[in-house]
Each structure stands twice: as C-alpha cells, then as structure tokens.
C-alpha cells in the first residue's frame, strides 16, 4: 500500500477520493504531510472522505503521529496520518 | 465540556496537556481550528497527547469534521476535531 504524499496544493477533494479508494481496497490509508499547509489539506481531505465512506457504511478515524523524513540532505519532521476503520 | 479553541500561536505541547487532561476527565475532547496554521497546531498537539495518554494505557483517535462558525459578521469554515478513545 502506497503512502499518499500530500502537498500544500493537493486538491482536498481529489485527495479525499484517493483516501476513500485506498480504504475501500485495503481497510486503511496512509498519508504524509510536511508543513502547515499540507497538514491542513490532509485534514480537510479526511473530513471529506469520511462523508464519502459514511454513505457506504464505513466509518474512519484518523491517527496522527510524528515521523522524520529526508528531503534531499535535510531531515524534516513530517506528520504521518493513518486513516482507518473505527 | 468546553471546546478548546486552537489558534496559530497555540503552543502544541501546552495544548497537548490540555487535551490529555480533558480526555482523562471526560473520555473525549473537542477542539476547533480555523486556518492552516491553527489546524497544524491542533494535529501536532494530538500527536503529542497520544504519547502522554499511551503511557496511561489510553489510546485516542481523531475525528475531523467541517463546521461553520461566525467570526464577527463573517461566516467561516472551521475544522472541528473530536479526540476520543479508540
């Protein structure tokens, strides 16, 4: 299962569709976001995806954790979001 | 139970302590954030609070939803975060 990499310009609704698709297939989805604008897009996408999945009787919750990632030579703190069935 | 209003300058660690305290007392906590910087602080605070609460055997998850709030005369979209035991 791939990690969905969220950027500041990721359209929330498209990302929501991707989250819902991965949850339908795998029961969970993983996202990674670096920086406030990306984190915001990820959260909005999950709020939208919850609406999509609720229509199918699937309720998901979000588990945010910190992770360290290398961007070029630089180590950065990212937020890892696990979206999973309650 | 009060809603924790998160601002762009809310220190994540202090907010995490508040979340953990409310979850200990009420089993859940509610936060509200408007704008990317506030949403980011809220998410970081939950990631930190998860660490605090795990030490006590409490696992929490996050449920983000959209809500509309009035700021003066203006209606804005906010993110409502419910932090609750899994």
Backbone of each chain as nested JSON, in Angstrom:
{
  "chains": [
    {"id": "A", "residues": [
      {"number": 1, "name": "UNK", "atoms": {"N": [0.849, -1.193, 0.0], "CA": [0.0, 0.0, 0.0], "C": [0.886, 1.245, 0.0]}},
      {"number": 2, "name": "UNK", "atoms": {"N": [0.662, 2.122, -0.965], "CA": [1.486, 3.342, -1.061], "C": [1.067, 4.377, -0.024]}},
      {"number": 3, "name": "UNK", "atoms": {"N": [2.037, 5.191, 0.356], "CA": [1.745, 6.348, 1.212], "C": [1.355, 7.508, 0.296]}},
      {"number": 4, "name": "UNK", "atoms": {"N": [0.221, 8.145, 0.575], "CA": [-0.207, 9.318, -0.188], "C": [0.582, 10.518, 0.318]}},
      {"number": 5, "name": "UNK", "atoms": {"N": [1.392, 11.097, -0.558], "CA": [2.182, 12.259, -0.161], "C": [1.364, 13.514, -0.452]}},
      {"number": 6, "name": "UNK", "atoms": {"N": [1.081, 14.282, 0.605], "CA": [0.193, 15.436, 0.491], "C": [1.038, 16.699, 0.389]}},
      {"number": 7, "name": "UNK", "atoms": {"N": [0.735, 17.538, -0.611], "CA": [1.436, 18.818, -0.708], "C": [0.461, 19.944, -0.395]}},
      {"number": 8, "name": "UNK", "atoms": {"N": [1.019, 21.142, -0.27], "CA": [0.213, 22.325, 0.061], "C": [-0.836, 22.601, -1.009]}},
      {"number": 9, "name": "UNK", "atoms": {"N": [-0.588, 22.112, -2.223], "CA": [-1.511, 22.392, -3.331], "C": [-2.348, 21.168, -3.728]}},
      {"number": 10, "name": "UNK", "atoms": {"N": [-2.247, 20.088, -2.958], "CA": [-3.08, 18.912, -3.252], "C": [-4.549, 19.307, -3.111]}},
      {"number": 11, "name": "UNK", "atoms": {"N": [-5.364, 19.145, -4.15], "CA": [-6.785, 19.489, -4.005], "C": [-7.451, 18.518, -3.022]}},
      {"number": 12, "name": "UNK", "atoms": {"N": [-8.08, 19.061, -1.974], "CA": [-8.612, 18.23, -0.886], "C": [-9.619, 17.198, -1.4]}},
      {"number": 13, "name": "UNK", "atoms": {"N": [-10.451, 17.602, -2.366], "CA": [-11.492, 16.696, -2.823], "C": [-10.913, 15.511, -3.607]}},
      {"number": 14, "name": "UNK", "atoms": {"N": [-9.883, 15.783, -4.417], "CA": [-9.221, 14.689, -5.15], "C": [-8.518, 13.746, -4.186]}},
      {"number": 15, "name": "UNK", "atoms": {"N": [-7.866, 14.35, -3.204], "CA": [-7.174, 13.551, -2.197], "C": [-8.184, 12.693, -1.418]}},
      {"number": 16, "name": "UNK", "atoms": {"N": [-9.345, 13.274, -1.138], "CA": [-10.408, 12.539, -0.432], "C": [-10.838, 11.314, -1.241]}},
      {"number": 17, "name": "UNK", "atoms": {"N": [-10.947, 11.486, -2.554], "CA": [-11.311, 10.361, -3.408], "C": [-10.257, 9.268, -3.348]}},
      {"number": 18, "name": "UNK", "atoms": {"N": [-8.996, 9.682, -3.339], "CA": [-7.897, 8.712, -3.265], "C": [-7.921, 7.975, -1.923]}},
      {"number": 19, "name": "UNK", "atoms": {"N": [-8.136, 8.713, -0.83], "CA": [-8.208, 8.091, 0.51], "C": [-9.334, 7.063, 0.541]}},
      {"number": 20, "name": "UNK", "atoms": {"N": [-10.51, 7.471, 0.067], "CA": [-11.675, 6.566, 0.097], "C": [-11.381, 5.303, -0.717]}},
      {"number": 21, "name": "UNK", "atoms": {"N": [-10.72, 5.47, -1.87], "CA": [-10.393, 4.321, -2.706], "C": [-9.447, 3.354, -2.011]}},
      {"number": 22, "name": "UNK", "atoms": {"N": [-8.414, 3.9, -1.365], "CA": [-7.435, 3.048, -0.676], "C": [-8.09, 2.359, 0.532]}},
      {"number": 23, "name": "UNK", "atoms": {"N": [-8.955, 3.083, 1.26], "CA": [-9.639, 2.479, 2.418], "C": [-10.56, 1.349, 1.96]}},
      {"number": 24, "name": "UNK", "atoms": {"N": [-11.283, 1.573, 0.857], "CA": [-12.162, 0.518, 0.336], "C": [-11.372, -0.748, 0.02]}},
      {"number": 25, "name": "UNK", "atoms": {"N": [-10.167, -0.549, -0.567], "CA": [-9.379, -1.697, -1.019], "C": [-8.606, -2.363, 0.121]}},
      {"number": 26, "name": "UNK", "atoms": {"N": [-8.017, -1.527, 0.999], "CA": [-7.086, -2.07, 1.999], "C": [-7.596, -1.936, 3.449]}},
      {"number": 27, "name": "UNK", "atoms": {"N": [-8.723, -1.237, 3.644], "CA": [-9.243, -1.063, 5.004], "C": [-8.581, 0.073, 5.751]}},
      {"number": 28, "name": "UNK", "atoms": {"N": [-7.529, 0.645, 5.176], "CA": [-6.83, 1.768, 5.781], "C": [-6.031, 2.508, 4.719]}},
      {"number": 29, "name": "UNK", "atoms": {"N": [-5.638, 3.741, 5.022], "CA": [-4.803, 4.517, 4.102], "C": [-3.763, 5.266, 4.932]}},
      {"number": 30, "name": "UNK", "atoms": {"N": [-2.617, 5.517, 4.32], "CA": [-1.536, 6.254, 4.979], "C": [-1.236, 7.511, 4.17]}},
      {"number": 31, "name": "UNK", "atoms": {"N": [-1.075, 8.64, 4.875], "CA": [-0.692, 9.894, 4.226], "C": [0.492, 10.482, 4.96]}},
      {"number": 32, "name": "UNK", "atoms": {"N": [1.232, 11.313, 4.252], "CA": [2.356, 12.01, 4.878], "C": [2.319, 13.47, 4.442]}},
      {"number": 33, "name": "UNK", "atoms": {"N": [2.473, 14.382, 5.404], "CA": [2.416, 15.818, 5.105], "C": [3.523, 16.54, 5.853]}},
      {"number": 34, "name": "UNK", "atoms": {"N": [4.156, 17.487, 5.169], "CA": [5.198, 18.31, 5.789], "C": [4.759, 19.766, 5.697]}},
      {"number": 35, "name": "UNK", "atoms": {"N": [4.645, 20.415, 6.84], "CA": [4.277, 21.832, 6.849], "C": [2.779, 22.045, 7.026]}},
      {"number": 36, "name": "UNK", "atoms": {"N": [2.435, 23.245, 7.552], "CA": [1.058, 23.55, 7.956], "C": [0.074, 23.445, 6.787]}},
      {"number": 37, "name": "UNK", "atoms": {"N": [0.456, 23.959, 5.619], "CA": [-0.488, 23.971, 4.5], "C": [-0.805, 22.55, 4.036]}},
      {"number": 38, "name": "UNK", "atoms": {"N": [0.195, 21.682, 4.043], "CA": [-0.018, 20.283, 3.644], "C": [-0.85, 19.534, 4.684]}},
      {"number": 39, "name": "UNK", "atoms": {"N": [-0.537, 19.783, 5.962], "CA": [-1.299, 19.135, 7.041], "C": [-2.771, 19.54, 6.935]}},
      {"number": 40, "name": "UNK", "atoms": {"N": [-3.012, 20.813, 6.666], "CA": [-4.384, 21.318, 6.522], "C": [-5.112, 20.616, 5.369]}},
      {"number": 41, "name": "UNK", "atoms": {"N": [-4.447, 20.451, 4.235], "CA": [-5.072, 19.76, 3.103], "C": [-5.385, 18.311, 3.461]}},
      {"number": 42, "name": "UNK", "atoms": {"N": [-4.475, 17.681, 4.18], "CA": [-4.691, 16.277, 4.576], "C": [-5.918, 16.153, 5.481]}},
      {"number": 43, "name": "UNK", "atoms": {"N": [-6.039, 17.074, 6.442], "CA": [-7.167, 17.018, 7.393], "C": [-8.491, 17.28, 6.666]}},
      {"number": 44, "name": "UNK", "atoms": {"N": [-8.5, 18.283, 5.778], "CA": [-9.727, 18.572, 5.028], "C": [-10.116, 17.362, 4.175]}},
      {"number": 45, "name": "UNK", "atoms": {"N": [-9.115, 16.738, 3.565], "CA": [-9.391, 15.565, 2.722], "C": [-10.02, 14.439, 3.544]}},
      {"number": 46, "name": "UNK", "atoms": {"N": [-9.543, 14.25, 4.763], "CA": [-10.112, 13.184, 5.603], "C": [-11.552, 13.516, 5.984]}},
      {"number": 47, "name": "UNK", "atoms": {"N": [-11.816, 14.801, 6.293], "CA": [-13.191, 15.205, 6.628], "C": [-14.123, 14.921, 5.438]}},
      {"number": 48, "name": "UNK", "atoms": {"N": [-13.653, 15.195, 4.222], "CA": [-14.462, 14.932, 3.017], "C": [-14.605, 13.417, 2.787]}},
      {"number": 49, "name": "UNK", "atoms": {"N": [-13.489, 12.694, 2.922], "CA": [-13.514, 11.237, 2.697], "C": [-14.456, 10.534, 3.674]}},
      {"number": 50, "name": "UNK", "atoms": {"N": [-14.528, 11.062, 4.911], "CA": [-15.47, 10.486, 5.886], "C": [-16.893, 10.522, 5.337]}},
      {"number": 51, "name": "UNK", "atoms": {"N": [-17.236, 11.639, 4.675], "CA": [-18.566, 11.767, 4.071], "C": [-18.792, 10.736, 2.977]}},
      {"number": 52, "name": "UNK", "atoms": {"N": [-17.782, 10.562, 2.099], "CA": [-17.895, 9.564, 1.025], "C": [-18.113, 8.17, 1.614]}},
      {"number": 53, "name": "UNK", "atoms": {"N": [-17.296, 7.825, 2.602], "CA": [-17.29, 6.453, 3.124], "C": [-18.518, 6.174, 4.002]}},
      {"number": 54, "name": "UNK", "atoms": {"N": [-19.014, 7.208, 4.672], "CA": [-20.216, 7.033, 5.51], "C": [-21.4, 6.553, 4.672]}},
      {"number": 55, "name": "UNK", "atoms": {"N": [-21.464, 7.039, 3.437], "CA": [-22.547, 6.629, 2.531], "C": [-22.507, 5.133, 2.282]}},
      {"number": 56, "name": "UNK", "atoms": {"N": [-21.326, 4.541, 2.47], "CA": [-21.162, 3.088, 2.256], "C": [-21.121, 2.339, 3.59]}},
      {"number": 57, "name": "UNK", "atoms": {"N": [-21.43, 3.047, 4.663], "CA": [-21.461, 2.4, 5.978], "C": [-20.093, 2.163, 6.579]}},
      {"number": 58, "name": "UNK", "atoms": {"N": [-19.076, 2.897, 6.068], "CA": [-17.712, 2.751, 6.595], "C": [-17.373, 3.998, 7.405]}},
      {"number": 59, "name": "UNK", "atoms": {"N": [-17.034, 3.836, 8.675], "CA": [-16.624, 4.987, 9.47], "C": [-15.129, 4.935, 9.71]}},
      {"number": 60, "name": "UNK", "atoms": {"N": [-14.442, 6.022, 9.372], "CA": [-12.989, 6.053, 9.565], "C": [-12.603, 7.107, 10.593]}},
      {"number": 61, "name": "UNK", "atoms": {"N": [-11.462, 6.848, 11.247], "CA": [-10.864, 7.801, 12.172], "C": [-9.424, 8.037, 11.72]}},
      {"number": 62, "name": "UNK", "atoms": {"N": [-8.828, 9.038, 12.34], "CA": [-7.504, 9.493, 11.935], "C": [-6.55, 9.323, 13.12]}},
      {"number": 63, "name": "UNK", "atoms": {"N": [-5.36, 8.817, 12.838], "CA": [-4.322, 8.678, 13.865], "C": [-3.089, 9.446, 13.387]}},
      {"number": 64, "name": "UNK", "atoms": {"N": [-2.799, 10.61, 13.991], "CA": [-1.623, 11.383, 13.577], "C": [-0.405, 11.044, 14.444]}},
      {"number": 65, "name": "UNK", "atoms": {"N": [0.725, 10.834, 13.793], "CA": [1.976, 10.607, 14.524], "C": [3.095, 11.401, 13.839]}},
      {"number": 66, "name": "UNK", "atoms": {"N": [4.148, 11.668, 14.61], "CA": [5.304, 12.339, 14.022], "C": [6.212, 11.316, 13.361]}},
      {"number": 67, "name": "UNK", "atoms": {"N": [6.852, 11.737, 12.293], "CA": [7.869, 10.896, 11.672], "C": [8.964, 11.804, 11.121]}},
      {"number": 68, "name": "UNK", "atoms": {"N": [10.152, 11.24, 10.935], "CA": [11.265, 12.013, 10.375], "C": [11.486, 11.554, 8.952]}},
      {"number": 69, "name": "UNK", "atoms": {"N": [11.639, 12.506, 8.048], "CA": [11.889, 12.154, 6.647], "C": [13.079, 12.941, 6.122]}},
      {"number": 70, "name": "UNK", "atoms": {"N": [13.772, 12.368, 5.153], "CA": [14.875, 13.068, 4.498], "C": [14.348, 13.748, 3.243]}},
      {"number": 71, "name": "UNK", "atoms": {"N": [14.553, 15.061, 3.149], "CA": [14.232, 15.811, 1.925], "C": [15.578, 16.302, 1.411]}},
      {"number": 72, "name": "UNK", "atoms": {"N": [16.097, 15.641, 0.361], "CA": [17.464, 15.92, -0.072], "C": [18.404, 15.551, 1.071]}},
      {"number": 73, "name": "UNK", "atoms": {"N": [19.223, 16.503, 1.513], "CA": [20.182, 16.247, 2.591], "C": [19.627, 16.618, 3.961]}},
      {"number": 74, "name": "UNK", "atoms": {"N": [18.389, 17.125, 3.971], "CA": [17.858, 17.7, 5.196], "C": [16.847, 16.764, 5.847]}},
      {"number": 75, "name": "UNK", "atoms": {"N": [16.952, 16.602, 7.165], "CA": [15.968, 15.809, 7.884], "C": [14.844, 16.734, 8.332]}},
      {"number": 76, "name": "UNK", "atoms": {"N": [13.609, 16.333, 8.04], "CA": [12.456, 17.161, 8.417], "C": [11.475, 16.334, 9.229]}},
      {"number": 77, "name": "UNK", "atoms": {"N": [10.676, 17.038, 10.043], "CA": [9.601, 16.371, 10.764], "C": [8.344, 16.409, 9.901]}},
      {"number": 78, "name": "UNK", "atoms": {"N": [7.76, 15.258, 9.693], "CA": [6.515, 15.163, 8.928], "C": [5.422, 14.629, 9.846]}},
      {"number": 79, "name": "UNK", "atoms": {"N": [4.198, 14.838, 9.435], "CA": [3.078, 14.185, 10.119], "C": [2.652, 13.001, 9.26]}},
      {"number": 80, "name": "UNK", "atoms": {"N": [2.572, 11.852, 9.906], "CA": [2.066, 10.662, 9.263], "C": [0.628, 10.473, 9.736]}},
      {"number": 81, "name": "UNK", "atoms": {"N": [-0.285, 10.354, 8.787], "CA": [-1.693, 10.173, 9.124], "C": [-2.114, 8.772, 8.72]}},
      {"number": 82, "name": "UNK", "atoms": {"N": [-2.599, 8.018, 9.662], "CA": [-3.226, 6.731, 9.33], "C": [-4.736, 6.92, 9.392]}},
      {"number": 83, "name": "UNK", "atoms": {"N": [-5.391, 6.609, 8.296], "CA": [-6.858, 6.661, 8.239], "C": [-7.326, 5.228, 8.318]}},
      {"number": 84, "name": "UNK", "atoms": {"N": [-8.123, 4.886, 9.326], "CA": [-8.534, 3.503, 9.455], "C": [-9.952, 3.386, 9.982]}},
      {"number": 85, "name": "UNK", "atoms": {"N": [-10.537, 2.235, 9.746], "CA": [-11.887, 1.987, 10.257], "C": [-11.867, 2.097, 11.766]}},
      {"number": 86, "name": "UNK", "atoms": {"N": [-12.929, 2.663, 12.292], "CA": [-13.012, 2.814, 13.742], "C": [-12.958, 1.452, 14.412]}}
    ]},
    {"id": "B", "residues": [
      {"number": 1, "name": "UNK", "atoms": {"N": [-18.55, 20.26, 28.846], "CA": [-17.172, 20.164, 28.367], "C": [-16.906, 21.288, 27.366]}},
      {"number": 2, "name": "UNK", "atoms": {"N": [-15.868, 22.078, 27.633], "CA": [-15.554, 23.206, 26.758], "C": [-14.859, 22.743, 25.483]}},
      {"number": 3, "name": "UNK", "atoms": {"N": [-15.053, 23.511, 24.433], "CA": [-14.311, 23.299, 23.193], "C": [-12.996, 24.059, 23.306]}},
      {"number": 4, "name": "UNK", "atoms": {"N": [-11.883, 23.372, 23.042], "CA": [-10.569, 24.041, 23.045], "C": [-10.417, 24.784, 21.727]}},
      {"number": 5, "name": "UNK", "atoms": {"N": [-10.302, 26.094, 21.81], "CA": [-10.146, 26.893, 20.59], "C": [-8.657, 27.036, 20.3]}},
      {"number": 6, "name": "UNK", "atoms": {"N": [-8.256, 26.539, 19.136], "CA": [-6.837, 26.493, 18.793], "C": [-6.503, 27.659, 17.891]}},
      {"number": 7, "name": "UNK", "atoms": {"N": [-5.445, 28.389, 18.226], "CA": [-5.001, 29.468, 17.339], "C": [-3.665, 29.084, 16.71]}},
      {"number": 8, "name": "UNK", "atoms": {"N": [-3.242, 29.9, 15.74], "CA": [-1.992, 29.651, 15.027], "C": [-0.794, 29.685, 15.967]}},
      {"number": 9, "name": "UNK", "atoms": {"N": [-0.95, 30.367, 17.106], "CA": [0.175, 30.512, 18.033], "C": [0.012, 29.652, 19.297]}},
      {"number": 10, "name": "UNK", "atoms": {"N": [-1.02, 28.813, 19.328], "CA": [-1.182, 27.919, 20.489], "C": [0.019, 26.987, 20.559]}},
      {"number": 11, "name": "UNK", "atoms": {"N": [0.749, 26.982, 21.679], "CA": [1.892, 26.049, 21.769], "C": [1.383, 24.604, 21.794]}},
      {"number": 12, "name": "UNK", "atoms": {"N": [1.884, 23.783, 20.874], "CA": [1.355, 22.426, 20.694], "C": [1.47, 21.599, 21.981]}},
      {"number": 13, "name": "UNK", "atoms": {"N": [2.575, 21.783, 22.71], "CA": [2.785, 20.957, 23.891], "C": [1.813, 21.31, 25.022]}},
      {"number": 14, "name": "UNK", "atoms": {"N": [1.543, 22.611, 25.167], "CA": [0.559, 23.042, 26.171], "C": [-0.834, 22.553, 25.804]}},
      {"number": 15, "name": "UNK", "atoms": {"N": [-1.148, 22.676, 24.535], "CA": [-2.451, 22.216, 24.044], "C": [-2.58, 20.704, 24.259]}},
      {"number": 16, "name": "UNK", "atoms": {"N": [-1.479, 19.985, 24.031], "CA": [-1.481, 18.53, 24.239], "C": [-1.799, 18.19, 25.691]}},
      {"number": 17, "name": "UNK", "atoms": {"N": [-1.23, 18.973, 26.61], "CA": [-1.515, 18.754, 28.037], "C": [-2.991, 18.98, 28.339]}},
      {"number": 18, "name": "UNK", "atoms": {"N": [-3.56, 20.026, 27.716], "CA": [-4.983, 20.325, 27.922], "C": [-5.855, 19.197, 27.365]}},
      {"number": 19, "name": "UNK", "atoms": {"N": [-5.513, 18.712, 26.162], "CA": [-6.27, 17.607, 25.543], "C": [-6.236, 16.384, 26.452]}},
      {"number": 20, "name": "UNK", "atoms": {"N": [-5.022, 16.032, 26.902], "CA": [-4.874, 14.84, 27.753], "C": [-5.715, 14.989, 29.022]}},
      {"number": 21, "name": "UNK", "atoms": {"N": [-5.709, 16.193, 29.612], "CA": [-6.484, 16.436, 30.831], "C": [-7.979, 16.262, 30.599]}},
      {"number": 22, "name": "UNK", "atoms": {"N": [-8.469, 16.81, 29.496], "CA": [-9.91, 16.718, 29.204], "C": [-10.287, 15.263, 28.893]}},
      {"number": 23, "name": "UNK", "atoms": {"N": [-9.421, 14.549, 28.161], "CA": [-9.712, 13.142, 27.845], "C": [-9.738, 12.303, 29.124]}},
      {"number": 24, "name": "UNK", "atoms": {"N": [-8.789, 12.565, 30.033], "CA": [-8.787, 11.824, 31.305], "C": [-10.102, 12.028, 32.057]}},
      {"number": 25, "name": "UNK", "atoms": {"N": [-10.59, 13.282, 32.032], "CA": [-11.78, 13.609, 32.835], "C": [-13.074, 13.174, 32.15]}},
      {"number": 26, "name": "UNK", "atoms": {"N": [-13.147, 13.41, 30.829], "CA": [-14.43, 13.228, 30.125], "C": [-14.414, 12.085, 29.109]}},
      {"number": 27, "name": "UNK", "atoms": {"N": [-13.228, 11.478, 28.886], "CA": [-13.157, 10.393, 27.903], "C": [-13.02, 10.887, 26.477]}},
      {"number": 28, "name": "UNK", "atoms": {"N": [-13.18, 12.199, 26.272], "CA": [-13.035, 12.78, 24.944], "C": [-12.751, 14.271, 25.075]}},
      {"number": 29, "name": "UNK", "atoms": {"N": [-12.279, 14.877, 23.99], "CA": [-12.035, 16.32, 23.969], "C": [-12.45, 16.856, 22.61]}},
      {"number": 30, "name": "UNK", "atoms": {"N": [-12.867, 18.119, 22.602], "CA": [-13.267, 18.78, 21.355], "C": [-12.369, 19.988, 21.138]}},
      {"number": 31, "name": "UNK", "atoms": {"N": [-11.908, 20.153, 19.894], "CA": [-11.118, 21.337, 19.521], "C": [-11.715, 21.967, 18.286]}},
      {"number": 32, "name": "UNK", "atoms": {"N": [-11.447, 23.237, 18.126], "CA": [-11.887, 23.931, 16.908], "C": [-10.732, 24.776, 16.383]}},
      {"number": 33, "name": "UNK", "atoms": {"N": [-10.494, 24.694, 15.068], "CA": [-9.386, 25.435, 14.466], "C": [-9.84, 26.057, 13.158]}},
      {"number": 34, "name": "UNK", "atoms": {"N": [-9.409, 27.29, 12.924], "CA": [-9.724, 27.996, 11.667], "C": [-8.405, 28.354, 11.0]}},
      {"number": 35, "name": "UNK", "atoms": {"N": [-8.199, 27.878, 9.795], "CA": [-6.983, 28.214, 9.051], "C": [-5.894, 27.168, 9.216]}},
      {"number": 36, "name": "UNK", "atoms": {"N": [-5.008, 27.125, 8.207], "CA": [-3.999, 26.069, 8.122], "C": [-3.067, 26.04, 9.336]}},
      {"number": 37, "name": "UNK", "atoms": {"N": [-2.633, 27.211, 9.805], "CA": [-1.661, 27.235, 10.907], "C": [-2.286, 26.687, 12.19]}},
      {"number": 38, "name": "UNK", "atoms": {"N": [-3.577, 27.003, 12.412], "CA": [-4.276, 26.505, 13.608], "C": [-4.531, 25.008, 13.506]}},
      {"number": 39, "name": "UNK", "atoms": {"N": [-4.93, 24.567, 12.315], "CA": [-5.177, 23.136, 12.11], "C": [-3.889, 22.356, 12.365]}},
      {"number": 40, "name": "UNK", "atoms": {"N": [-2.771, 22.891, 11.89], "CA": [-1.474, 22.242, 12.091], "C": [-1.135, 22.133, 13.583]}},
      {"number": 41, "name": "UNK", "atoms": {"N": [-1.373, 23.199, 14.336], "CA": [-1.096, 23.148, 15.779], "C": [-1.975, 22.099, 16.455]}},
      {"number": 42, "name": "UNK", "atoms": {"N": [-3.236, 22.027, 16.032], "CA": [-4.169, 21.06, 16.626], "C": [-3.694, 19.626, 16.371]}},
      {"number": 43, "name": "UNK", "atoms": {"N": [-3.248, 19.356, 15.134], "CA": [-2.809, 17.997, 14.779], "C": [-1.538, 17.634, 15.546]}},
      {"number": 44, "name": "UNK", "atoms": {"N": [-0.587, 18.57, 15.616], "CA": [0.645, 18.295, 16.365], "C": [0.313, 18.03, 17.838]}},
      {"number": 45, "name": "UNK", "atoms": {"N": [-0.613, 18.804, 18.383], "CA": [-0.989, 18.625, 19.789], "C": [-1.578, 17.236, 20.02]}},
      {"number": 46, "name": "UNK", "atoms": {"N": [-2.381, 16.755, 19.078], "CA": [-2.97, 15.424, 19.248], "C": [-1.886, 14.349, 19.171]}},
      {"number": 47, "name": "UNK", "atoms": {"N": [-0.917, 14.526, 18.253], "CA": [0.183, 13.558, 18.151], "C": [0.96, 13.501, 19.477]}},
      {"number": 48, "name": "UNK", "atoms": {"N": [1.173, 14.663, 20.099], "CA": [1.883, 14.709, 21.396], "C": [1.002, 14.11, 22.5]}},
      {"number": 49, "name": "UNK", "atoms": {"N": [-0.274, 14.483, 22.519], "CA": [-1.198, 13.995, 23.56], "C": [-1.331, 12.471, 23.498]}},
      {"number": 50, "name": "UNK", "atoms": {"N": [-1.281, 11.902, 22.294], "CA": [-1.327, 10.439, 22.162], "C": [-0.188, 9.799, 22.953]}},
      {"number": 51, "name": "UNK", "atoms": {"N": [0.988, 10.427, 22.887], "CA": [2.14, 9.927, 23.645], "C": [1.894, 9.986, 25.147]}},
      {"number": 52, "name": "UNK", "atoms": {"N": [1.361, 11.126, 25.62], "CA": [1.063, 11.267, 27.057], "C": [0.085, 10.18, 27.501]}},
      {"number": 53, "name": "UNK", "atoms": {"N": [-0.983, 10.01, 26.729], "CA": [-2.081, 9.128, 27.149], "C": [-1.717, 7.65, 27.003]}},
      {"number": 54, "name": "UNK", "atoms": {"N": [-0.856, 7.345, 26.027], "CA": [-0.423, 5.954, 25.848], "C": [0.285, 5.438, 27.1]}},
      {"number": 55, "name": "UNK", "atoms": {"N": [1.013, 6.337, 27.761], "CA": [1.713, 5.953, 28.991], "C": [0.731, 5.499, 30.07]}},
      {"number": 56, "name": "UNK", "atoms": {"N": [-0.519, 5.938, 29.934], "CA": [-1.562, 5.572, 30.909], "C": [-2.482, 4.493, 30.34]}},
      {"number": 57, "name": "UNK", "atoms": {"N": [-2.089, 3.939, 29.202], "CA": [-2.891, 2.865, 28.604], "C": [-4.136, 3.358, 27.891]}},
      {"number": 58, "name": "UNK", "atoms": {"N": [-4.177, 4.658, 27.569], "CA": [-5.342, 5.223, 26.866], "C": [-4.94, 5.499, 25.418]}},
      {"number": 59, "name": "UNK", "atoms": {"N": [-5.642, 4.909, 24.466], "CA": [-5.363, 5.214, 23.065], "C": [-6.478, 6.064, 22.487]}},
      {"number": 60, "name": "UNK", "atoms": {"N": [-6.089, 7.208, 21.902], "CA": [-7.099, 8.096, 21.316], "C": [-6.921, 8.194, 19.802]}},
      {"number": 61, "name": "UNK", "atoms": {"N": [-8.044, 8.48, 19.137], "CA": [-8.059, 8.747, 17.698], "C": [-8.728, 10.101, 17.484]}},
      {"number": 62, "name": "UNK", "atoms": {"N": [-8.622, 10.565, 16.254], "CA": [-9.063, 11.911, 15.905], "C": [-10.159, 11.79, 14.845]}},
      {"number": 63, "name": "UNK", "atoms": {"N": [-11.216, 12.559, 15.031], "CA": [-12.294, 12.603, 14.03], "C": [-12.463, 14.057, 13.581]}},
      {"number": 64, "name": "UNK", "atoms": {"N": [-12.021, 14.387, 12.354], "CA": [-12.164, 15.764, 11.876], "C": [-13.456, 15.948, 11.075]}},
      {"number": 65, "name": "UNK", "atoms": {"N": [-14.164, 17.025, 11.352], "CA": [-15.374, 17.354, 10.58], "C": [-15.372, 18.854, 10.294]}},
      {"number": 66, "name": "UNK", "atoms": {"N": [-16.1, 19.243, 9.273], "CA": [-16.242, 20.668, 8.981], "C": [-17.366, 21.254, 9.826]}},
      {"number": 67, "name": "UNK", "atoms": {"N": [-17.199, 22.51, 10.196], "CA": [-18.287, 23.215, 10.87], "C": [-18.245, 24.677, 10.429]}},
      {"number": 68, "name": "UNK", "atoms": {"N": [-19.373, 25.379, 10.546], "CA": [-19.428, 26.797, 10.194], "C": [-19.483, 27.599, 11.484]}},
      {"number": 69, "name": "UNK", "atoms": {"N": [-18.67, 28.635, 11.555], "CA": [-18.675, 29.482, 12.757], "C": [-18.771, 30.946, 12.33]}},
      {"number": 70, "name": "UNK", "atoms": {"N": [-19.334, 31.772, 13.196], "CA": [-19.406, 33.205, 12.943], "C": [-18.229, 33.876, 13.647]}},
      {"number": 71, "name": "UNK", "atoms": {"N": [-17.437, 34.62, 12.885], "CA": [-16.359, 35.44, 13.452], "C": [-16.769, 36.886, 13.17]}},
      {"number": 72, "name": "UNK", "atoms": {"N": [-17.266, 37.572, 14.173], "CA": [-17.864, 38.889, 13.938], "C": [-19.072, 38.709, 13.032]}},
      {"number": 73, "name": "UNK", "atoms": {"N": [-19.096, 39.39, 11.899], "CA": [-20.228, 39.307, 10.965], "C": [-19.985, 38.273, 9.878]}},
      {"number": 74, "name": "UNK", "atoms": {"N": [-18.812, 37.62, 9.929], "CA": [-18.413, 36.767, 8.822], "C": [-18.57, 35.29, 9.181]}},
      {"number": 75, "name": "UNK", "atoms": {"N": [-19.134, 34.517, 8.25], "CA": [-19.224, 33.082, 8.465], "C": [-17.97, 32.431, 7.9]}},
      {"number": 76, "name": "UNK", "atoms": {"N": [-17.338, 31.591, 8.702], "CA": [-16.11, 30.925, 8.268], "C": [-16.254, 29.415, 8.435]}},
      {"number": 77, "name": "UNK", "atoms": {"N": [-15.463, 28.696, 7.65], "CA": [-15.414, 27.242, 7.811], "C": [-14.306, 26.904, 8.793]}},
      {"number": 78, "name": "UNK", "atoms": {"N": [-14.65, 26.154, 9.803], "CA": [-13.663, 25.708, 10.791], "C": [-13.566, 24.193, 10.729]}},
      {"number": 79, "name": "UNK", "atoms": {"N": [-12.485, 23.678, 11.276], "CA": [-12.381, 22.229, 11.471], "C": [-12.657, 21.941, 12.938]}},
      {"number": 80, "name": "UNK", "atoms": {"N": [-13.593, 21.039, 13.152], "CA": [-13.881, 20.559, 14.488], "C": [-13.176, 19.217, 14.654]}},
      {"number": 81, "name": "UNK", "atoms": {"N": [-12.386, 19.106, 15.707], "CA": [-11.665, 17.86, 15.963], "C": [-12.234, 17.201, 17.216]}},
      {"number": 82, "name": "UNK", "atoms": {"N": [-12.695, 16.004, 17.096], "CA": [-13.061, 15.236, 18.28], "C": [-11.946, 14.24, 18.556]}},
      {"number": 83, "name": "UNK", "atoms": {"N": [-11.408, 14.3, 19.764], "CA": [-10.377, 13.351, 20.191], "C": [-11.07, 12.375, 21.121]}},
      {"number": 84, "name": "UNK", "atoms": {"N": [-11.062, 11.103, 20.784], "CA": [-11.779, 10.162, 21.644], "C": [-11.06, 8.824, 21.717]}},
      {"number": 85, "name": "UNK", "atoms": {"N": [-11.398, 8.066, 22.742], "CA": [-10.807, 6.747, 22.89], "C": [-11.18, 5.902, 21.686]}},
      {"number": 86, "name": "UNK", "atoms": {"N": [-10.235, 5.102, 21.251], "CA": [-10.487, 4.256, 20.091], "C": [-11.658, 3.321, 20.379]}}
    ]}
  ]
}
